[in-house]
């Protein structure tokens, strides 16, 4: 396997494999994280359903909003 020198002067064994860009990585992490979040929320919702309507309301209101802060942090990280 031949190796090439990249723009910084380091030898790269696989020049065709470049690092994933931050926005692309953030999109991948965000998608996987959101799917996991939804799965956890749905599993926990089984324990909340059938309780008093105020408990259900608070749970679903919080579950619908809480994902925004990690997503915001991920977007800010990707934009830097």
N, C-alpha and C positions, 0 to 999 in steps of 0.2 A: 504494500500500500504506500503510495507516494504521499508525502506531506507537503503542504504549501505554507507560505508565510503570509499572515493576514496583515491588515493595515497598521496594526500596532507593533508588528514585528514578532509576534508569537507564532509558533508553529502550530498549525491546525491539522489534525488528522482527517477531519471531515469538513472541508470548507463549504460544502453544499448545505450542511446543517447549521443554520444560524440560530441565535437565541431568539426565542419568541418575544415579540414586542409586548410592552406593558399593557396596552389596551386589549390586545388579543388574549393575553394571559388573564387579565381582569375579567374579560367576558367569559372565559372558560370557568374561572373560579366562581364568578357570580352566578352563572347558570347552574353549576353543580351545587353550590351552596344554597341557592334558592330552592332547588328541587329537594334537597335534604331538609330544609326548613319546612317546606310544605308537608313533607312526609311526617315530620315530628308533630306539626300542628294538627294534622288529621288524626294521628294516633292519640294525641292528648285530648282531642275533641270528643273521642268516645267516652272519656271519663267525665266530661263536662255536660254532655247532652243528657237531658232528663233532670237536671238540677233546676234551681230557681231561675227564672228568666233573667234576673239581674246578673247572676253569675255567668250565664251564657253570654249575655250582652258584653260584659266587661272582658271576658276571655276572647271573644271573636273581635272585639274592637282593638284590643292590645295585639292579638295575633296578626291583625291586618295592618298594623302600623309599625311594629317593632323591627321588621326587616329593613326599614328605610335607613336606619343609622349604619348598619354594616355596609349596605350598598353605597351609601354616601361616602364612607371612608374608603371603600374600594375604588370608587370613581375618582376621588381626589388623589389617591395613590397613583392611579393609572395616568392621570393628567400631568403629573410632575415629571 
